[in-house]
Amino acid sequence: MRGFIFFLIASFIYFPAVHAEEVETVIIEVEGDVEAHADYIKNYHPFIEVVATYSTLFNGIALQGKPEQLERLHTAEFITGIHDVQTYKADPIHSSGQPKTEPRDARQTYTGKNIKVGVIDTGIDYTHPDLKSNFAGGYDVFDLDEDPMETMPEEGMPTSHGTHVAGIIAANGELQGIAPEASLYAYRALGPGGFGSTVHVLAALEQAVKDKMDVINLSLGNEVNGPDYPTSIAVDKAVELGIPVVIANGNSGPEPWTVGSPATAKNALAVGAVQAPTEVPYLYHAQDNKKISLAAMQGAPAWELTKDYKIVNADEDSTNLTGKIALFERGEVTFRDLALQAQEKGAAAVLIYNNEPGELHGGIENEEDATVEIPVAGITKEDGKWLIEQNGTYLDTVYESLDTTIAAFSSRGPVTVNWQIKPNVTAPGAMINSTVPGGYEHLSGTSMAAPYVAGAVALLKEAHPDWGVDTIYHALETTAVPLQTENGDFHAPSIQGHGLIQPEQAIETPTIIKDGTLEAGKITERHEAEEFTVQLENRSSDTQSFSFDIPKSERGIEWELPLSFEVAPHETEEIRIKLNITSAELEEGVHEGFLTLKEQTKNKTYHLPYLFVNQSADQPKIAGIEFSLKPFREDVYSYSLYSTEELQLVSIDLYDPDTLTYRGNLLELEEPTVGMNEGEIPSYKLTPGNYLGIITAINKDERIETTEIPLHIE
């Protein structure tokens, strides 16, 4: 098993090919008896220290030694993988706008006291005044020691992500987290820059399970949308051992199929992000009715311009920017340096347009010697080119009020292969103020939504110590509120799951609906019937009366629902729901929505999400490609890729990135396995260089899908 790169959910950049640097700490994966292999290393490689062994969620051994000593291990037959510590760049995601209200409020009755929360992340600054009283320990899987401090500048690219996540869960000082008296345990699985490998995340999960955490939070993920990736399997095992695991859904929205592992785990409580009521600025050209969206750069002042300004192409003319908005194209110069250049010449603000399709998000790293004091925002390549064509036009800043809604960046489901609904729930995740080393900062991402839910789980664990994982999940899902679009319809379940969690209502809920997520999988026959058994637990002292709203008639879909039924006090009633599907009468693809269940006694309404795929879907056929030199080898490359359905063929062809000249075939797989495919390529078959890789996937119906990725061959 090869390790994919894991990155903070508050990240956009993913590097599919990297070259590992020499390090002195590694984790090896092994087959067979872990302890026996550890004894072998101690006896036959005495200069290598065995730091830790893992056998609960995966088989592995953590080692320390000099590079030349560690290299000798590659001949050991029991080793299936050697994972060295690697460093990658991470760019945080930030959002435009200012929240009208703080999305978190104080919790009085329950505070998470005596609940142990494991934060698998970049570490925690446990010296922060809002966190030091709650910090209780942890482990640094990255450096293999017991000091899970955030990466400091002297150690590489500094991080703050884990500290921000921890504050949302249990800050207890100037800021109050969701569960301010919970005990925080940090498991540093992501090193400098906020990156680590699959095996670091696995090792951190294992350690958190050994330390008997009451809840585990993972605000991290990769780009593999599949239920059986190794970290997803490990999460499922941890939940089976009785530990709720809360995971950020990802920040690759608003497109579907963008959820990544381990949020794709069957037993994970995957979390999407909600944006609180917000004032969002955008530029407006009245004559052309042109609207330009702004992605404000974190670290610069908020975009709060109140009059129209002239837009100047500063790449061509930067001599007179006084009182104007300077427009730059994204390039090799940092955002900070571009902003400082414009600021020195009197610019009122800075726009930076992308050099590739899509929005441009980023941040300004201010330093003591020079601080950016003007607003800076990213815009799309298309909008940047349009502004240049206007040659010095004036634009107003207009402010749009947005109600509570799903954040645009929040990754969407469903999961491929098993077609599950992810996220399960949503929580506030835009412009969340929390702790960072040296102070506080507003950050956005599903990274911020997941710890909100982890804190809520801590409250439920305190309030109901007898509740198991399923009951906790179901209580949060039962009481969640589905969010609506502008026209009043619910956002699809693959966007929001059950909806926005309500922690206090979950603690006190009179009803818990169990197995209320209706997932029918893929429909392949002309007529199919799917049956669901849903349990309703009445936790009150009154008889509860229920009835379903009759779903809107839809050709090809017929629901068989109980007309009405009652549940006695403190009893649980099973109800049967049947879904009849006539495939030929429906369009191919994903079909989803909500059933509405009403309880008359308390006048409450509950919503049960459903989803199925008719015949086929438009999900990416190949995900999570990795290609790199095999650790401790200079003559062999390793590759791995994930197939989301049965395919006839997958091939990767190499092209010159500048001239698009064909340079040869890298890989060709006939009938790859659904799921992970791995292998090796001798280096003598490859020519070093930078390439554009064109991936061609042909499915069983002869449909062809092509995608492209950059590839580097050392």
PyMOL commands that set and color helices and strands:
alter all, ss='L'
color gray80, all
select helices_A, chain A and resi 34-44+67-75+153-155+161-170+192-194+198-210+230-240+335-344+381-390+446-463+469-479+493-496+503-508+583-585+683-685
alter helices_A, ss='H'
color red, helices_A
select strands_A, chain A and resi 5-8+25-30+49-54+60-64+79-84+98-99+116-121+135-140+183-188+195-197+215-218+220-221+245-248+269-275+278-285+290-293+295-296+309-313+325-329+349-353+376-379+394-402+405-406+425-428+432-436+439-443+511-514+518-523+527-538+544-548+557-560+564-567+572-582+589-599+604-614+622-629+636-643+647-655+662-670+675-682+689-699+704-713
alter strands_A, ss='S'
color yellow, strands_A
deselect
rebuild
show_as cartoon
